[in-house]
Amino acid sequence: MNVRYDGGHKNSRLLNRMEKIFDYFPFCPEVGSGMSTPRPAIRLIKDEAGEVRLVESKNPEQDYTEQMLAYSEKTVEKMQDKVDGYVLMAKSPSCGMDRIKLYTKAGQPTADKSSGLYAKALMEQNPLLPIEEEGRLNDPVLRENFIARVYIFHEWKAFAQQPKSVSALQAFHQRLKYKVMSHSPASLTELGRMVSNPDKNDLEAVYNSYIHLLMETIKKPAGKTNILNALQHVYGYFKKVIDEDEKRYLLEMLEDYKNGYVPLIMLRRALTHLAEKHQNEYILSQNLIKRYPKHLNLYRDL
């Protein structure tokens, strides 16, 4: 949409490709808060009191800070219920996730960086919401991690609408066991403790604690060492039922992944094939080997 300050757009071929899977709700907080298109360029300044202000680049007396903050306050509180993920635009003084330049009122750049005003409110009021910048999604690791978080958050919201019970939470957790392990074995232990013996009189608090730790754990992409550890645990379900050739093949593939010779998708496919062959529904239910739509091309460079 042509909502940039210069009347242009920020069309993304990557997001266009993802449109087959996700429904988009596009809008511009600058236009939404009342600015025209086209409009004078804006920037963030740090004033004499140390506060971050949103002003016109060539006329810092024209201040949009309160206007943007008011719009953000009434808008972003609805986001967690309406959407499963949010893609922000880099370098924007309203929508930039971080590393946004700060200037003095006189127009001199400072050493400090900030988030865009709208983006900051969005992140503060929606700590569970998966959020990423459009440009960073060109990194295949960040892209896969973001999409995985969107799927998990979507599944959680549907799950949380159902009657709360200990058994339901334990079943939800079991499907994420190896996904969480691939990010943090310590968090897996803590989440396991939460669901193994929860306070049945306050399941609302247990659910809330669980999802906050889960989303915080998977926010950072998993490291190869932890991924390999989780996949080796999955392999353990098959080593007594597969023949020596299959065992040798999988062990070699695990070693090749460790050394960077094969991508993660190959291991996922091999383990999925084994789970299907041996009808292991527990492994097939695991988020770690979840097969996302192929045309997203998530794993090309992993």
Backbone hydrogen bonds in HBPLUS format (Angstrom, degrees):
<---DONOR---> <-ACCEPTOR-->    atom                        ^
c    i                          cat <-CA-CA->   ^        H-A-AA   ^      H-
h    n   atom  resd res      DA  || num        DHA   H-A  angle D-A-AA Bond
n    s   type  num  typ     dist DA aas  dist angle  dist       angle   num
A0003-VAL N   A0001-MET O   2.90 MM   2  5.70 129.7  2.16 109.9  94.6     1
A0004-ARG N   A0008-GLY O   3.05 MM   4  5.13 165.7  2.07 151.3 146.7     2
A0007-GLY N   A0004-ARG O   2.90 MM   3  5.06 163.9  1.92 114.2 117.3     3
A0039-ARG N   A0005-TYR O   2.79 MM  34  4.86 160.0  1.83 136.7 139.5     4
A0016-ASN N   A0012-SER O   2.97 MM   4  6.18 148.6  2.07 144.0 153.6     5
A0017-ARG N   A0013-ARG O   3.02 MM   4  6.26 148.1  2.12 142.2 149.4     6
A0018-MET N   A0014-LEU O   3.15 MM   4  6.50 145.7  2.27 142.9 152.4     7
A0019-GLU N   A0016-ASN O   3.16 MM   3  5.11 151.1  2.24  97.4 106.2     8
A0021-ILE N   A0018-MET O   2.99 MM   3  5.59 157.3  2.04 116.5 123.4     9
A0022-PHE N   A0018-MET O   3.08 MM   4  6.29 163.0  2.11 155.6 161.0    10
A0032-GLY N   A0028-CYS O   2.71 MM   4  5.84 162.7  1.74 155.6 161.6    11
A0033-SER N   A0029-PRO O   2.84 MM   4  5.70 138.8  2.01 132.0 140.0    12
A0035-MET N   A0030-GLU O   2.99 MM   5  5.59 156.1  2.05 156.9 151.3    13
A0034-GLY N   A0031-VAL O   2.98 MM   3  5.23 157.7  2.03 107.6 114.8    14
A0057-SER N   A0041-ALA O   2.87 MM  16  5.68 167.8  1.88 133.8 137.3    15
A0043-ARG N   A0055-VAL O   2.83 MM  12  5.68 155.4  1.89 163.6 172.0    16
A0055-VAL N   A0043-ARG O   3.01 MM  12  5.68 161.5  2.04 167.8 169.4    17
A0103-TYR N   A0044-LEU O   2.97 MM  59  6.29 150.3  2.06 136.6 146.0    18
A0045-ILE N   A0053-ARG O   2.89 MM   8  5.26 157.6  1.94 147.0 154.5    19
A0053-ARG N   A0045-ILE O   2.78 MM   8  5.26 161.0  1.81 152.6 159.0    20
A0046-LYS N   A0103-TYR O   2.86 MM  57  6.23 149.3  1.96 167.0 173.0    21
A0047-ASP N   A0051-GLU O   2.88 MM   4  5.51 158.1  1.93 159.4 158.0    22
A0050-GLY N   A0047-ASP O   2.90 MM   3  5.26 160.8  1.93 115.4 120.7    23
A0064-TYR N   A0054-LEU O   2.71 MM  10  5.38 163.7  1.74 164.1 169.3    24
A0056-GLU N   A0062-GLN O   3.09 MM   6  5.75 147.9  2.20 153.7 163.5    25
A0062-GLN N   A0059-ASN O   2.85 MM   3  5.79 164.6  1.87 132.1 136.4    26
A0068-MET N   A0064-TYR O   2.89 MM   4  6.05 161.0  1.93 158.4 163.1    27
A0069-LEU N   A0065-THR O   2.85 MM   4  6.07 164.6  1.87 158.5 163.4    28
A0070-ALA N   A0066-GLU O   2.92 MM   4  5.97 160.2  1.96 146.6 151.6    29
A0071-TYR N   A0067-GLN O   3.14 MM   4  6.30 160.0  2.18 141.7 147.3    30
A0072-SER N   A0068-MET O   2.84 MM   4  5.99 162.8  1.87 151.5 156.8    31
A0073-GLU N   A0069-LEU O   2.93 MM   4  6.06 159.7  1.97 147.3 152.4    32
A0074-LYS N   A0070-ALA O   3.31 MM   4  6.55 159.5  2.36 147.7 151.2    33
A0075-THR N   A0071-TYR O   3.07 MM   4  6.10 131.3  2.31 143.0 156.4    34
A0075-THR N   A0072-SER O   3.17 MM   3  5.09 134.1  2.39  94.9 107.8    35
A0076-VAL N   A0072-SER O   2.92 MM   4  5.68 166.4  1.94 152.5 156.1    36
A0078-LYS N   A0075-THR O   3.23 MM   3  5.96 159.9  2.27 118.2 123.7    37
A0079-MET N   A0076-VAL O   3.08 MM   3  5.16 154.9  2.15 105.1 112.9    38
A0082-LYS N   A0078-LYS O   3.23 MM   4  6.36 146.3  2.35 146.5 156.3    39
A0082-LYS N   A0079-MET O   3.06 MM   3  5.04 120.5  2.43  95.3 111.0    40
A0083-VAL N   A0079-MET O   2.93 MM   4  5.77 168.7  1.94 164.2 162.6    41
A0086-TYR N   A0130-PRO O   2.84 MM  44  6.30 141.6  1.99 153.3 165.1    42
A0132-GLU N   A0086-TYR O   3.01 MM  46  6.51 153.9  2.08 161.9 169.7    43
A0088-LEU N   A0132-GLU O   2.79 MM  44  6.08 158.6  1.83 148.5 155.0    44
A0134-GLU N   A0088-LEU O   2.82 MM  46  6.00 154.5  1.88 169.0 168.2    45
A0096-GLY N   A0092-SER O   2.84 MM   4  4.57 141.6  1.99 131.1 130.4    46
A0117-LEU N   A0093-PRO O   3.12 MM  24  6.68 147.3  2.23 146.4 138.3    47
A0118-TYR N   A0094-SER O   3.04 MM  24  5.01 117.7  2.44 118.2 135.1    48
A0119-ALA N   A0094-SER O   2.95 MM  25  6.32 151.6  2.03 164.1 168.5    49
A0116-GLY N   A0096-GLY O   2.81 MM  20  4.75 176.3  1.81 142.7 143.3    50
A0100-ILE N   A0114-SER O   2.79 MM  14  4.93 159.8  1.83 154.4 152.1    51
A0114-SER N   A0100-ILE O   2.92 MM  14  4.93 139.8  2.08 127.4 139.9    52
A0110-THR N   A0102-LEU O   2.83 MM   8  5.67 161.4  1.86 162.7 156.4    53
A0104-THR N   A0108-GLN O   2.71 MM   4  5.17 148.1  1.81 142.3 153.2    54
A0107-GLY N   A0104-THR O   2.92 MM   3  5.18 159.3  1.96 108.4 114.9    55
A0120-LYS N   A0116-GLY O   2.81 MM   4  5.92 159.0  1.86 158.3 163.1    56
A0121-ALA N   A0117-LEU O   3.29 MM   4  6.52 163.2  2.32 145.2 148.6    57
A0122-LEU N   A0118-TYR O   2.93 MM   4  6.17 159.0  1.97 153.1 159.8    58
A0123-MET N   A0119-ALA O   2.94 MM   4  6.15 164.7  1.96 154.6 157.1    59
A0124-GLU N   A0120-LYS O   2.98 MM   4  6.11 160.3  2.02 150.2 156.0    60
A0125-GLN N   A0121-ALA O   3.01 MM   4  6.01 162.0  2.04 150.3 154.3    61
A0126-ASN N   A0122-LEU O   3.06 MM   4  5.91 125.0  2.37 137.9 150.5    62
A0129-LEU N   A0126-ASN O   3.16 MM   3  5.49 140.7  2.32 109.1 119.5    63
A0137-LEU N   A0134-GLU O   3.11 MM   3  5.40 142.9  2.26 104.5 115.1    64
A0138-ASN N   A0135-GLY O   3.20 MM   3  5.85 167.4  2.21 115.8 119.6    65
A0139-ASP N   A0136-ARG O   3.04 MM   3  5.69 163.3  2.07 116.4 121.8    66
A0143-ARG N   A0139-ASP O   2.84 MM   4  5.99 156.3  1.89 157.8 165.9    67
A0144-GLU N   A0140-PRO O   2.96 MM   4  6.03 164.7  1.99 142.3 145.9    68
A0145-ASN N   A0141-VAL O   3.04 MM   4  6.18 163.8  2.07 146.6 151.6    69
A0146-PHE N   A0142-LEU O   2.91 MM   4  6.04 158.6  1.96 146.1 151.8    70
A0147-ILE N   A0143-ARG O   3.01 MM   4  6.23 170.9  2.02 155.1 157.3    71
A0148-ALA N   A0144-GLU O   2.87 MM   4  6.03 159.8  1.91 151.9 158.0    72
A0149-ARG N   A0145-ASN O   2.99 MM   4  6.20 154.7  2.05 144.9 151.6    73
A0150-VAL N   A0146-PHE O   2.92 MM   4  6.25 152.0  2.00 149.5 157.8    74
A0151-TYR N   A0147-ILE O   2.99 MM   4  6.26 164.5  2.02 153.6 156.5    75
A0152-ILE N   A0148-ALA O   3.00 MM   4  6.22 165.8  2.02 150.2 154.2    76
A0153-PHE N   A0149-ARG O   2.84 MM   4  5.95 162.8  1.87 150.3 155.3    77
A0154-HIS N   A0150-VAL O   2.91 MM   4  6.04 158.4  1.96 148.6 154.8    78
A0155-GLU N   A0151-TYR O   2.93 MM   4  6.19 160.1  1.97 151.0 156.3    79
A0156-TRP N   A0152-ILE O   2.84 MM   4  6.07 153.2  1.92 147.3 155.3    80
A0157-LYS N   A0153-PHE O   3.00 MM   4  6.23 161.1  2.04 150.9 154.6    81
A0158-ALA N   A0154-HIS O   3.28 MM   4  6.58 158.7  2.33 147.4 152.2    82
A0159-PHE N   A0155-GLU O   2.90 MM   4  6.09 158.5  1.95 147.6 154.6    83
A0160-ALA N   A0156-TRP O   2.72 MM   4  5.89 160.3  1.76 160.5 164.8    84
A0161-GLN N   A0158-ALA O   3.27 MM   3  5.43 147.1  2.39 100.1 109.4    85
A0162-GLN N   A0159-PHE O   3.05 MM   3  5.56 157.8  2.10 114.3 121.2    86
A0169-LEU N   A0165-SER O   3.18 MM   4  6.38 162.3  2.21 145.9 150.2    87
A0170-GLN N   A0166-VAL O   2.93 MM   4  6.17 158.4  1.98 152.8 159.3    88
A0171-ALA N   A0167-SER O   2.98 MM   4  6.16 151.7  2.06 142.7 150.1    89
A0172-PHE N   A0168-ALA O   2.97 MM   4  6.24 157.8  2.02 149.4 155.4    90
A0173-HIS N   A0169-LEU O   2.93 MM   4  6.12 161.8  1.96 149.7 154.7    91
A0174-GLN N   A0170-GLN O   2.94 MM   4  6.12 152.2  2.02 144.2 151.5    92
A0176-LEU N   A0173-HIS O   2.90 MM   3  5.22 144.2  2.03 107.9 119.2    93
A0177-LYS N   A0174-GLN O   3.30 MM   3  5.09 166.5  2.32 101.6 105.4    94
A0287-ASN N   A0175-ARG O   2.89 MM 112  6.03 163.4  1.92 171.7 168.7    95
A0180-VAL N   A0176-LEU O   2.90 MM   4  6.03 170.4  1.91 167.3 167.7    96
A0181-MET N   A0177-LYS O   3.02 MM   4  6.25 156.5  2.08 142.2 149.6    97
A0182-SER N   A0178-TYR O   3.01 MM   4  6.05 144.4  2.14 134.6 142.5    98
A0183-HIS N   A0180-VAL O   2.95 MM   3  5.23 147.1  2.06 106.2 116.5    99
A0184-SER N   A0180-VAL O   2.80 MM   4  6.02 171.9  1.80 167.1 169.3   100
A0187-SER N   A0184-SER O   3.11 MM   3  5.25 119.1  2.50 100.3 114.2   101
A0188-LEU N   A0184-SER O   3.06 MM   4  6.39 152.6  2.13 149.9 158.2   102
A0189-THR N   A0185-PRO O   3.05 MM   4  6.34 153.2  2.12 145.0 151.0   103
A0190-GLU N   A0186-ALA O   3.08 MM   4  6.40 157.0  2.14 145.0 151.1   104
A0191-LEU N   A0187-SER O   2.78 MM   4  5.96 167.5  1.80 156.7 159.9   105
A0192-GLY N   A0188-LEU O   2.85 MM   4  5.90 153.8  1.92 143.7 151.7   106
A0193-ARG N   A0189-THR O   2.97 MM   4  6.19 147.5  2.08 141.6 150.1   107
A0194-MET N   A0190-GLU O   3.05 MM   4  6.37 150.7  2.13 144.7 152.4   108
A0195-VAL N   A0191-LEU O   3.16 MM   4  6.48 154.7  2.22 150.3 155.2   109
A0196-SER N   A0192-GLY O   2.97 MM   4  5.94 136.8  2.16 144.3 155.5   110
A0202-ASP N   A0199-ASP O   3.05 MM   3  5.51 160.9  2.08 113.0 119.1   111
A0205-ALA N   A0202-ASP O   3.16 MM   3  5.62 124.6  2.49 107.1 118.2   112
A0206-VAL N   A0202-ASP O   3.27 MM   4  6.64 154.6  2.33 144.1 151.6   113
A0207-TYR N   A0203-LEU O   2.81 MM   4  5.99 168.8  1.82 157.4 159.2   114
A0208-ASN N   A0204-GLU O   3.02 MM   4  6.18 157.8  2.07 142.4 148.9   115
A0209-SER N   A0205-ALA O   2.93 MM   4  6.12 161.4  1.96 148.8 153.2   116
A0210-TYR N   A0206-VAL O   2.91 MM   4  6.04 157.8  1.95 150.5 157.2   117
A0211-ILE N   A0207-TYR O   3.02 MM   4  6.26 172.5  2.03 158.1 158.0   118
A0212-HIS N   A0208-ASN O   3.18 MM   4  6.25 157.2  2.23 145.2 151.5   119
A0213-LEU N   A0209-SER O   3.13 MM   4  6.28 164.7  2.16 148.1 151.9   120
A0214-LEU N   A0210-TYR O   2.88 MM   4  6.05 160.7  1.92 153.7 160.2   121
A0215-MET N   A0211-ILE O   2.97 MM   4  6.00 174.8  1.98 148.0 149.6   122
A0216-GLU N   A0212-HIS O   3.09 MM   4  6.11 152.8  2.17 140.4 148.3   123
A0217-THR N   A0213-LEU O   2.91 MM   4  5.97 151.2  2.00 145.1 152.7   124
A0218-ILE N   A0214-LEU O   3.11 MM   4  6.41 158.1  2.16 154.9 159.3   125
A0227-ILE N   A0223-GLY O   2.97 MM   4  6.21 160.0  2.01 156.1 162.7   126
A0228-LEU N   A0224-LYS O   2.86 MM   4  5.96 165.9  1.88 152.3 155.9   127
A0229-ASN N   A0225-THR O   3.04 MM   4  6.23 155.1  2.10 141.6 148.6   128
A0230-ALA N   A0226-ASN O   2.98 MM   4  6.23 159.5  2.02 148.5 153.0   129
A0231-LEU N   A0227-ILE O   2.90 MM   4  6.18 161.4  1.94 155.2 160.5   130
A0232-GLN N   A0228-LEU O   2.90 MM   4  6.07 150.3  1.99 148.4 156.5   131
A0233-HIS N   A0229-ASN O   3.13 MM   4  6.43 144.6  2.26 140.9 150.0   132
A0233-HIS N   A0230-ALA O   3.14 MM   3  5.11 121.4  2.50  93.0 107.5   133
A0234-VAL N   A0230-ALA O   3.05 MM   4  6.44 151.0  2.14 145.1 153.1   134
A0235-TYR N   A0231-LEU O   2.84 MM   4  6.12 159.7  1.88 149.2 154.9   135
A0236-GLY N   A0232-GLN O   3.09 MM   4  6.28 139.3  2.26 135.8 145.8   136
A0236-GLY N   A0233-HIS O   3.16 MM   3  5.09 125.3  2.47  91.5 105.5   137
A0237-TYR N   A0234-VAL O   3.03 MM   3  5.69 157.6  2.08 117.6 123.6   138
A0238-PHE N   A0235-TYR O   2.88 MM   3  5.56 164.5  1.90 124.2 129.5   139
A0241-VAL N   A0238-PHE O   2.87 MM   3  5.30 158.4  1.92 118.6 125.9   140
A0242-ILE N   A0238-PHE O   3.11 MM   4  6.06 127.9  2.39 165.8 179.1   141
A0247-LYS N   A0243-ASP O   2.93 MM   4  6.16 158.9  1.97 153.2 160.2   142
A0248-ARG N   A0244-GLU O   2.89 MM   4  6.02 163.3  1.92 147.5 151.7   143
A0249-TYR N   A0245-ASP O   2.92 MM   4  6.11 159.8  1.96 148.1 154.1   144
A0250-LEU N   A0246-GLU O   2.95 MM   4  6.17 164.0  1.98 152.3 155.5   145
A0251-LEU N   A0247-LYS O   2.96 MM   4  6.13 165.5  1.98 153.7 158.1   146
A0252-GLU N   A0248-ARG O   2.95 MM   4  6.07 155.7  2.00 147.2 153.8   147
A0253-MET N   A0249-TYR O   2.96 MM   4  6.18 149.6  2.06 142.0 151.0   148
A0254-LEU N   A0250-LEU O   2.86 MM   4  6.12 155.7  1.91 151.9 158.0   149
A0255-GLU N   A0251-LEU O   3.04 MM   4  6.24 154.7  2.10 141.6 148.4   150
A0256-ASP N   A0252-GLU O   2.80 MM   4  6.04 153.8  1.87 145.9 153.9   151
A0257-TYR N   A0253-MET O   2.83 MM   4  6.07 154.6  1.90 148.0 154.6   152
A0258-LYS N   A0254-LEU O   3.02 MM   4  6.22 157.0  2.07 141.9 148.4   153
A0259-ASN N   A0255-GLU O   3.04 MM   4  6.33 144.6  2.17 142.5 151.8   154
A0261-TYR N   A0256-ASP O   2.76 MM   5  4.96 159.1  1.80 152.2 148.2   155
A0260-GLY N   A0257-TYR O   3.04 MM   3  4.97 157.7  2.09 101.8 108.8   156
A0266-MET N   A0263-PRO O   3.18 MM   3  5.81 140.6  2.35 113.1 121.5   157
A0267-LEU N   A0264-LEU O   3.04 MM   3  5.39 120.8  2.41 106.8 120.6   158
A0268-ARG N   A0264-LEU O   3.05 MM   4  6.38 162.3  2.08 156.9 162.4   159
A0269-ARG N   A0265-ILE O   2.94 MM   4  6.11 159.0  1.99 147.3 152.6   160
A0270-ALA N   A0266-MET O   3.01 MM   4  6.19 157.0  2.06 143.2 149.6   161
A0271-LEU N   A0267-LEU O   2.95 MM   4  6.14 164.4  1.97 154.8 158.3   162
A0272-THR N   A0268-ARG O   2.85 MM   4  5.98 151.7  1.93 145.7 154.4   163
A0273-HIS N   A0269-ARG O   2.88 MM   4  6.03 157.6  1.94 146.4 152.4   164
A0274-LEU N   A0270-ALA O   3.10 MM   4  6.40 155.7  2.16 143.4 149.3   165
A0275-ALA N   A0271-LEU O   2.94 MM   4  6.15 158.0  1.98 145.2 151.5   166
A0276-GLU N   A0272-THR O   2.88 MM   4  6.14 155.2  1.94 152.5 158.9   167
A0277-LYS N   A0273-HIS O   2.86 MM   4  6.02 160.3  1.90 149.1 155.3   168
A0278-HIS N   A0274-LEU O   2.91 MM   4  6.04 158.7  1.95 151.6 156.2   169
A0280-ASN N   A0275-ALA O   2.79 MM   5  4.82 156.6  1.84 141.2 147.7   170
A0279-GLN N   A0276-GLU O   3.26 MM   3  4.84 158.8  2.30  94.9 100.8   171
A0284-LEU N   A0280-ASN O   3.10 MM   4  6.37 162.4  2.13 151.1 156.7   172
A0285-SER N   A0281-GLU O   2.96 MM   4  6.04 132.7  2.19 139.2 149.7   173
A0286-GLN N   A0283-ILE O   3.02 MM   3  5.21 157.1  2.07 108.1 115.4   174
A0289-ILE N   A0286-GLN O   3.36 MM   3  6.02 145.0  2.49 112.3 118.6   175
A0290-LYS N   A0287-ASN O   3.00 MM   3  4.82 164.1  2.02 109.3 110.9   176
A0296-LEU N   A0293-PRO O   3.13 MM   3  5.91 163.6  2.16 121.1 126.1   177
A0297-ASN N   A0294-LYS O   2.86 MM   3  5.66 159.6  1.91 123.5 129.7   178
A0302-LEU N   A0299-TYR O   3.18 MM   3  5.22 162.5  2.21 107.9 113.3   179
